[in-house]
Amino acid sequence: MQTRTNVHTWLTTELRPARRPAAGWSALLVLLLGVAGCASAPRQTESMDYRARAETRVEGAVRVSAVVLSPAESAASFGVPLARKNIQPVWLEIENGEDTDLFLSPLGVDPDYLAPSEVAWRFKGKNGLKFEDWIDTFVDRHVALVAPPHSTVSGYVYANLDPGAKVFTIDLFGAGVARSFEFAQLVPGLEADFMRVDFDRLHQEGAVRDLDLAQFRTYLEQLPCCVLGGDQKSPGDPANLVMVGEGLQVLAALVRQGWDLTETIRGNTKWRTAMSSMFGSTYRTSPVSPLYLFGRAQDIALQKARGSVDQRNHMRLWHAPVTLNGQKVWVGQISRDIGVKLSSKTLVTHKVDPIIDEARLYVTLDLVSSRSLRALGYVKGVGHSSRDAPRRNYTEDPYYTDGLRVVMIVGEARTELTDLEHLPWEWPSGKIAGSPTGRP
């Protein structure tokens, strides 16, 4: 995981226009957030020379450099606000030292990448230029899809906007040659939660214990059932998630599946959250409130939002003071927001899906389908609760659970489903916790 010294240059994306009238709950949300006005997005402070940030990969006689542009960088480079149209250029430079043509597949950058003419159409008439003029601009700056032998080509692929981080692959192939280069990059401009964490100094020297698989299971079963709420005393949501792997490896697996980093809570992010709730507009990097484990707020928070911030899966992760056979361990909490409600603790908060195991199931299936997992299992430790006798989180939402926490070990290479290791521990029954007796 990169520390905060590497990620100080972030820029938020623009809020999309409202599409539906405010509802009663949402209007109340705005008032209770106590935001006096709409604060401006933080400015990008570093040089606009994005090529200086490009990362380079080399395999055999092929060298590839790539960098994702921030909204400010793309606007400065192209003269139009591409990010407002949900467009994010990715700059590439391909040096082909092979004796054959190499063909580039833009699908690795974005399966739904935009053709130059699509981008041009969105800006027709802008800056006094016709559609045909913009076609020339975006075609000329598109990367060549064929790199001839012993040559270098450079240019852009027009991808869809990812506001916080982007994971992509540069796939090249030719006669008897195939090369694939993986990139995981943060997008400058976003002030994310984990920027406040110095992961190199998070634990005291010598305090991290390395465990084998049997010791690891015991450790996880003895963890607290739940994270703590905002008062750092009351039980919050269950600690129902464990991931094993290097920070960037775990982050890349999630981002590849559409999970977004969350922003820090500030005046302007509160405002954008309220606007998203009021008008049903998209805010993919909306902040989440702090919960506590290991004596501190979450180290990383991610979410996968639906139409607005009122409906989203979100997770919080803490870097644990143990490793599994040398690999880092992240203990987390995942739940699904399904609406908003009043709360005696926080005035207004999100309504959490009471069938809380469903969110755990979602992220498990998400990562299984990504082929990013090497091993999967479940351990006890959360404790069972039923619909007849539910437990409650910090904001008094009831929830029911089978009491298990999922354990996912992230692999360095893609793992086919037939090769996924099933840890010989606990396994869910297959019934949804809280369902009527005898019914799945």
Protein Blocks (a to p, Z undefined) as FASTA:
>chain_A
ZZfklmmcccdddddddfbdcdfklmmmmmmnopabdcdddddfbdfblklmpccddehj
bccddddddfklmmmmnopafklnopacdddddddfbfbdcdddfklmomkbccfklmmm
mmgoiahiafklmmmmmmmmpccfbdcehiaddddddddddfkbccdddddddehiacdd
ddddddehiacfklmpcfklmpcghkaccddfklmmmmmmmpcfbdcdfkomaccdddfb
cceddfklmmmmmmmnopacdddddfklmmmmmmmmmnopacfkbccddddeehiacfbd
cddddfbmkbccdddddddfbdeehiacddddddddfbdcddfklopacdddfblmlmmm
mmmmmmmmnopafbdcddehkopadfklccddfkopacddehiacdddddfbdcdfklpc
cdfbdddehiaghiaehiZZ
